[in-house]
Amino acid sequence: MKNQFLDAMNFRHACREFDPAKAVSEEEMNYILETGRLSPSSMGMEQWHFIVARGDAMKKKLRAACKDQKQVEEASVVVVILAKTADIHPDSPHFREILHKRHGAHWEKRLAYYRGYYGKVNAAEWSVAQCHIAAANMMTAAAFIGIDSCPVGAFDPDTLLAAVGADPARYVPALVIPFGHRAKEPKPRNRLPFDEVVTYID
C-alpha cells in the first residue's frame, strides 16, 4: 500500500493540458470530493464548501476569472473551493449548531475557548489554509485513480465569487482545481533531494 500511495504521488503533476474528450465520471468525482469532505480541519470546523462545475458555459466564466488559464476550460470538471468566513464566526448560527451537536451540554465552555482563539487569528486566512488541506487530499485521491488535476491560485476573487453565485459576505475563494485526463505525458519531475528538505532533530 505504501508503494501504491507513492505511485499516486509520482503520477500527480500540475496538468495544464487536458484532453477534453476524456470525461471524469460522477462516481469518480464523488470519490474525490468525499476525500475532501473527510479531510482534517482546525478545530473540526470544516471551513470548506465545494462548488462543482461541469458545463461549458460555466467553465468559460471560470477561465475568465482565473486569468484566462486554458486548463480551467479544457478540464472535464472544475472544483472551486470556497473558504467560509461568516459561518466560522463565534456568534454565527452555523457555528452554534456545530457546537451543540459535538459538545452537548459543554458547548458554552467550548465556545469561550473558541472565541479566544478566533480573536487571535486572521479568520479568512485561517479558513483558506484549512481548505488547502482538503485540496491536497483531493488531488492525491484523484491521482490514485488515474485522474489529473491542476491547483489554480491565480484568480480575481470578486469575479470568481460572482461566477459561481457565492455571497462575498460568507465566503472567500481558496483555490480552483480543474480535474480531467492529461492530453500528453508530462516532463520528468524535478524535486530537491530528501536530505535537502528533511532535518531530524532531538
ChimeraX attribute file (.defattr): number of C-alpha atoms within 10 A of each C-alpha:
attribute: neighborCount
match mode: 1-to-1
recipient: residues
	/A:1	6
	/A:2	6
	/A:3	8
	/A:4	10
	/A:5	14
	/A:6	13
	/A:7	13
	/A:8	19
	/A:9	15
	/A:10	13
	/A:11	19
	/A:12	22
	/A:13	19
	/A:14	16
	/A:15	22
	/A:16	20
	/A:17	21
	/A:18	25
	/A:19	15
	/A:20	15
	/A:21	12
	/A:22	13
	/A:23	17
	/A:24	18
	/A:25	12
	/A:26	10
	/A:27	9
	/A:28	16
	/A:29	18
	/A:30	11
	/A:31	16
	/A:32	23
	/A:33	22
	/A:34	15
	/A:35	19
	/A:36	25
	/A:37	18
	/A:38	12
	/A:39	19
	/A:40	16
	/A:41	18
	/A:42	11
	/A:43	8
	/A:44	11
	/A:45	16
	/A:46	20
	/A:47	24
	/A:48	28
	/A:49	18
	/A:50	18
	/A:51	14
	/A:52	17
	/A:53	17
	/A:54	15
	/A:55	12
	/A:56	14
	/A:57	11
	/A:58	16
	/A:59	23
	/A:60	17
	/A:61	18
	/A:62	28
	/A:63	20
	/A:64	19
	/A:65	21
	/A:66	22
	/A:67	14
	/A:68	15
	/A:69	16
	/A:70	17
	/A:71	26
	/A:72	31
	/A:73	25
	/A:74	23
	/A:75	30
	/A:76	24
	/A:77	24
	/A:78	27
	/A:79	21
	/A:80	24
	/A:81	25
	/A:82	23
	/A:83	29
	/A:84	26
	/A:85	21
	/A:86	20
	/A:87	18
	/A:88	21
	/A:89	17
	/A:90	19
	/A:91	12
	/A:92	12
	/A:93	13
	/A:94	13
	/A:95	16
	/A:96	17
	/A:97	11
	/A:98	14
	/A:99	20
	/A:100	15
	/A:101	10
	/A:102	12
	/A:103	13
	/A:104	11
	/A:105	11
	/A:106	11
	/A:107	17
	/A:108	14
	/A:109	11
	/A:110	15
	/A:111	18
	/A:112	12
	/A:113	11
	/A:114	14
	/A:115	13
	/A:116	11
	/A:117	12
	/A:118	15
	/A:119	11
	/A:120	8
	/A:121	11
	/A:122	9
	/A:123	18
	/A:124	18
	/A:125	14
	/A:126	16
	/A:127	25
	/A:128	22
	/A:129	18
	/A:130	21
	/A:131	27
	/A:132	20
	/A:133	15
	/A:134	23
	/A:135	28
	/A:136	15
	/A:137	20
	/A:138	25
	/A:139	27
	/A:140	24
	/A:141	24
	/A:142	25
	/A:143	22
	/A:144	20
	/A:145	13
	/A:146	15
	/A:147	23
	/A:148	28
	/A:149	28
	/A:150	22
	/A:151	20
	/A:152	18
	/A:153	13
	/A:154	13
	/A:155	20
	/A:156	14
	/A:157	16
	/A:158	14
	/A:159	15
	/A:160	21
	/A:161	19
	/A:162	14
	/A:163	16
	/A:164	15
	/A:165	10
	/A:166	16
	/A:167	12
	/A:168	15
	/A:169	10
	/A:170	13
	/A:171	22
	/A:172	24
	/A:173	24
	/A:174	25
	/A:175	21
	/A:176	24
	/A:177	23
	/A:178	27
	/A:179	29
	/A:180	28
	/A:181	21
	/A:182	21
	/A:183	15
	/A:184	11
	/A:185	9
	/A:186	14
	/A:187	7
	/A:188	6
	/A:189	9
	/A:190	6
	/A:191	7
	/A:192	7
	/A:193	8
	/A:194	8
	/A:195	8
	/A:196	7
	/A:197	8
	/A:198	8
	/A:199	7
	/A:200	5
	/A:201	4
	/A:202	2
